[in-house]
């Protein structure tokens, strides 16, 4: 697995408190089969600024030395959405995922700002692809999945948390994640791990859940192949048109053309 959302840098946000905890978190990730982590410290979220890439890179380098590259750790960030998002990204205050043109964006858990489509569109005009972090844990998206579908149609992509599929974030998040996988609203699954005890990087159970919902091929895409495309700066291999229909007919049609059934967009 390639984990593109993981808070493993010590002392920069609500992730690990020190180097020992950071190393333990990474060791747990390796045991779960995670080969590559993109460290995603919170950026411009309250007291967590984390806008210095040089400082963050030095932490990544130190953590790679301590873990001996198992797993490999790359640098990214998780940007807390504001309406000047496009300017923040262009200025370099926001670190994209692994040096790509993909940017991980989070919203408040209980709200979506008005006119959110406009700054996301401006980002895309600059050649960036926004990835919405854990939308299944957002109350607005849970009750209005058509809003999420509209943002996807406008070019945003989504990252669901692995723990949501196992019930770790409650039944509403689990139902949303499961339904959205069937309806083509999920592009990537990542751990959003924060610490070894309360928010560990558990993925094996989630991979099994996705395989049961939609088959092993799609599980491989969501946990490995699409994340690989992100860190390599390529178009996503699985990039379906979202639907909100029930049942598996639409899912099976998407799976039959999983790799290359339509022209891919360049991020």
N, C-alpha and C positions, 0 to 999 in steps of 0.2 A: 504494500500500500504506500501511496504518497499522500502525506497529510499536509494540506495547504492552509490549515487554520489550527495553530497550536501556540499556546502561550508558555514558552519554555525558557525565556531569558529571565535571569534572576533580578529582582529588585526594581523592575521597571513599571510594573502594573500590578494587577491582582493575581498574577501567576506565581511561580516559585519565589520563596523569600530569599534564598541563598543558593550558593553553588551546589551544595550537597543535595538540596531538594530538586534543583534543576537536573542534575545528573541522574538522580533516581527516576525522575519523570521520563527522561530520555531512555533509560534502561528499560522501563516498563513498555515504552513504545516499541523498542526493538523486539522485546519478547512477544508483542502482539503482531509482529510481522511488518511493522512500519520501517521502511528502508530510507525514506527521505522525509524530513520535516521542514516546512517553511515556518520559521518563527514569526509570529504576528502580534507584536506588542500593540496595545491600544494607542492610537494616535489622536491627539487633540480631543481627548475625552476627559473633561473636568481637570483634575490635577495631573493627569497623565498626558504630557505633551509629546515626548519621544520623536522630535523632528530632526534630530541630528543623526544622519545615516552613518557617519564615521563612528560615533559612540556605539550605535547599535551593532555595526559590523565588528567592532572590537569584542563585543560580548559574544557574538556568533563564533568568531575565531577561537576565543577562549573555551567556549562550550564544546566546539568540535575537537579541540585538543584533549579536553577532559574525557570525552566519550569515545575518543579514537575513531571518530567518523562512523560510529554505529549507534544510531542512524546518522546519515549525513544531514547537516543542518544548513539551510539557506535563509536568507533574510527577506522578510516582507513586513506587512503591518495590517492592522485592522482599524480602518478610519471611521470615526464616529460622524455620521452624516451631518452636514450643514449645507445651506444653499449656495455657499461659495466653494462647493466641492471641486468643480473644474479648476478654479484658480489654485486651490490647495494642492491639487495633483500636479498642475503645470509648474508650480513654484518649487517642487521637490520636497515640500513638507511631508508628503505622504509617500511612503516607500511601496512601490508595486511589488507583487508577488514574484520573488526570485529574479528580479530585474526584467520581468516581462512587461507587457502592456495590459495586464490584468490587475485590477485594484479591488481589494476586499473592503466592503462597506457594510457597516452595521447601523441599524436603527434602534431607537428606544423600544423597549419590550412591549409597551402598551400603546404606541401611537405611530402613525406615519405622517410626516409633515405634508401640508398642502403643496401642490405644484411640484411634487418631487420629480416628476418626469423631466422637467426642464433642465435642471443641473445635470442629471444623468445623461441627457441627450447632448449637452454641451461637452461632457467628458468624451463622449464617443466621437464628436466632431474633431477632437484633438487626438483621436487614434487610440483611446483607452476603452477597455471593456470593464464595466462595473460588475462585480460579483456580489450579490446580496447575501450577507452572512445570516445563517440560521433563521430564515423567514418563518419556518414552522413554529418557532417559539414566540412570534409576534402576534398579539391578540387581534390586530386589525387584519393581517393576512389570513389568520385562522378563520375568521368570519367572512372575509371578502377575498377569497382566492382569485376572483376575477381581476382584482387590482394587481395582484402579483403576475397573473397571466398577461395583463396589458403591458407591464414593465418588461417582461420577457420578450414580448412581440416588438417592443421598442429597442431591444438590443441588450438588456441586462441579462445576467445569468445568475444562478442560485447555488448556494452551498448549504446543504442540510447537515445537522449534527448527528453523528453516529448514535449517540445516546438517546436521541429522540426516537429512534426506531426500536429501541429496547424498553421504552417507557421511563427512562431516567428523568425526563422533563415533563412527565405527566401525560394523561391519556389524550388531551387535545393536541399536543405536539406530535404524539405518536400517530394519531389518526391523520393529521395533516400530512406528515411525512409519507405515510403509506399511500394515501390517496394521490398525492402529487407525483409520486414515482409512477403510479399507474397512468397518470394523465400528462406526463411529459413536462412537468414543471421543475424537475430536479436534474441538475447537471453534474454536481460534485457532492460527495459526502466526505466530511472531515471530522476530527474529534473535538475541536475547540477545547482541548485539554488545558487545565490550569495548575493542577497539583496532584500528587500521587494518591491522596486519600479521598477528597470530595469530588474532584473532577479529573479522573485518570483517563489515559488514552486507551480506552477499550474499543476494539473494532471487530474482533472475531465474531461475536454474537450478532453484531449489526450486519456484517457481510452475509451471515447465514440467513438473517431475516430478509435481506434484499433478494437473495437467491431464491427464497421461498416465494416471495411476492412476484418476482419478475424474471427469475432465471439467473444462472451463473454468468452468462454473457453480459447482462446489464450490470450485475454486481461488479464485474471486472472493470467495466467502463467507468462507473461512478466512483470507485475507490482507487483505480489505478490509471486507466488510459486517459480519461479527461484531465485528472490532475497532472499527468505527465505532459499533456499538451499545454497546460497552463505554464508550468515551469520552463518548458522549452519554447514558449512563445508562439505556439502553433494554434490554428483553429481547433475547437473541440471536435472530437471524433463523433460524439453523440450530441446532437443539437436539434432536438425535435421541435415541431410546432406544438405549442401547448394546447391541450383540450381540457374541458371540465366535465366530460361525459363519464358515466359510470361503466363498470365492467371492464373486460380485458380485450375487447375487439381492437380498440385503438392502440393499446399497448402492443399486441401481437403484430399489428401492421408496422409499427415503428421498429420492433425488434427484427423483423424480416429484412429490413434495410438498414441495420444498425450502423454499418460503416460505409458511408458514402451514398446514402439514398437520396440526398439532395445536395446542392452546392453549399459548401461551407463558407462562412464569413470569416474574413481575416481580422483577428483582434487588433 
